[in-house]
Every structure is written in structure tokens, then in C-alpha cells.
Amino acid sequence: MKKISLTFITAIFATFSLSAFSAPANQTKVIPQQCEQLFKEAENLIADAEKQPGTHTQISKMKNKLNQSKKQILEMELATQTKSCNQGLAKLNSLKQQQPD
């Protein structure tokens, strides 16, 4: 299992937050597949971080930040949700490749 650094997870949430302010609110409840995938990946990262020593003090903050980011993204127009989640997935994949094994 790769060691998940807090910096790595913080960078992912920063991507969520930066993307989340780019469009007006939307009333639809449809969640794009890209966003479902991004949220699942972020939840998996948090679950992995919970298993590592020294991260327990930050887990609650990470979960709260993820939930806040989800709400912000889901308030966007559908096209912007998709674009933002695609950007988040690209950033996540880029950061994963930079992580040491």
C-alpha cells in the first residue's frame, strides 16, 4: 500500500475547491460519472490515510473538506460539474504518479 501524505490529500481538496467556484448553482440532482469516480477516489484516499500512523488527527478535517467540496461541486451546472470533476481526476492521477511506492 502506498503511503498517503496529507499534502497529497490536501492538494486534491484544493482542486475540488478551486473548481467549485467556477459556475452558478444548478437545481438538478444528476451526478456525472466523473464526479462519482472522483468522490469515490477521494473517499478511498481518506480510508487509506486512516490506516496510517499519525494521520488520525487530520481525518475529520479531511472528511469535512471532502463533504464541503462535494456540496460545492454539486451546486454547479451539470456541464461545469463534469468539467470540474474531469480536472480533479486529471490532477488526482497526476499526483498519484508523483507519489513514491
C-alpha positions as CSV (number, residue, x, y, z in Angstrom):
1,M,0.0,0.0,0.0
2,K,1.3,3.4,-0.9
3,K,1.8,5.9,1.9
4,I,-0.8,8.7,1.5
5,S,0.7,12.0,2.5
6,L,-1.5,14.8,4.0
7,T,-0.1,17.1,1.3
8,F,-1.4,14.8,-1.4
9,I,-4.9,14.7,0.0
10,T,-4.8,18.5,0.7
11,A,-3.9,19.1,-3.0
12,I,-6.9,17.0,-4.1
13,F,-9.2,19.0,-1.9
14,A,-7.7,22.2,-3.2
15,T,-8.5,21.1,-6.7
16,F,-12.1,20.5,-5.7
17,S,-12.4,23.9,-4.1
18,L,-10.8,25.8,-6.9
19,S,-13.1,24.1,-9.4
20,A,-16.1,24.6,-7.3
21,F,-16.4,28.4,-7.6
22,S,-16.5,28.5,-11.4
23,A,-20.2,28.4,-12.1
24,P,-23.6,29.3,-10.8
25,A,-25.9,26.9,-8.8
26,N,-27.9,24.2,-10.5
27,Q,-31.0,22.5,-9.2
28,T,-30.5,19.1,-10.9
29,K,-29.7,16.1,-8.8
30,V,-27.9,14.2,-11.6
31,I,-24.3,13.4,-10.6
32,P,-21.9,12.9,-13.6
33,Q,-20.0,9.7,-13.7
34,Q,-16.7,11.7,-13.5
35,C,-17.8,13.2,-10.2
36,E,-18.9,9.8,-8.7
37,Q,-15.5,8.5,-9.6
38,L,-13.7,11.5,-8.2
39,F,-15.6,11.3,-4.9
40,K,-15.0,7.6,-4.6
41,E,-11.3,8.1,-5.2
42,A,-11.1,10.8,-2.6
43,E,-13.0,8.6,-0.1
44,N,-10.6,5.7,-0.8
45,L,-7.7,8.0,-0.1
46,I,-9.1,9.1,3.2
47,A,-9.8,5.4,4.1
48,D,-6.2,4.6,3.3
49,A,-5.0,7.6,5.3
50,E,-7.0,6.4,8.3
51,K,-4.9,3.2,8.3
52,Q,-1.6,5.1,8.5
53,P,0.0,6.2,11.8
54,G,-0.1,9.8,12.6
55,T,-3.0,10.8,10.4
56,H,-5.9,10.3,12.8
57,T,-5.9,13.9,14.0
58,Q,-6.4,15.1,10.4
59,I,-9.1,12.5,9.2
60,S,-12.0,14.5,10.5
61,K,-10.8,17.7,8.7
62,M,-10.3,15.7,5.5
63,K,-13.8,14.2,5.6
64,N,-15.3,17.6,6.3
65,K,-13.4,19.2,3.5
66,L,-14.5,16.4,1.1
67,N,-18.1,16.9,2.1
68,Q,-17.9,20.6,1.6
69,S,-16.2,20.2,-1.8
70,K,-18.9,17.7,-2.9
71,K,-21.7,20.2,-2.0
72,Q,-19.9,23.0,-3.9
73,I,-19.4,20.9,-7.0
74,L,-23.0,19.5,-6.9
75,E,-24.4,23.1,-6.8
76,M,-22.8,23.8,-10.2
77,E,-24.4,23.5,-13.6
78,L,-24.1,19.9,-15.0
79,A,-21.6,20.8,-17.7
80,T,-19.4,22.6,-15.2
81,Q,-19.7,19.7,-12.7
82,T,-18.4,17.4,-15.5
83,K,-15.6,19.7,-16.4
84,S,-14.5,20.3,-12.8
85,C,-14.6,16.6,-12.0
86,N,-12.5,15.8,-15.1
87,Q,-10.0,18.4,-14.0
88,G,-10.0,16.9,-10.5
89,L,-9.5,13.3,-11.8
90,A,-6.6,14.5,-14.0
91,K,-5.0,16.3,-11.0
92,L,-5.5,13.2,-8.9
93,N,-3.9,10.9,-11.5
94,S,-1.0,13.3,-11.9
95,L,-0.4,13.4,-8.1
96,K,-0.8,9.6,-7.8
97,Q,2.0,9.2,-10.4
98,Q,4.3,11.5,-8.3
99,Q,3.7,9.5,-5.1
100,P,6.6,7.1,-4.2
101,D,5.6,3.4,-3.9
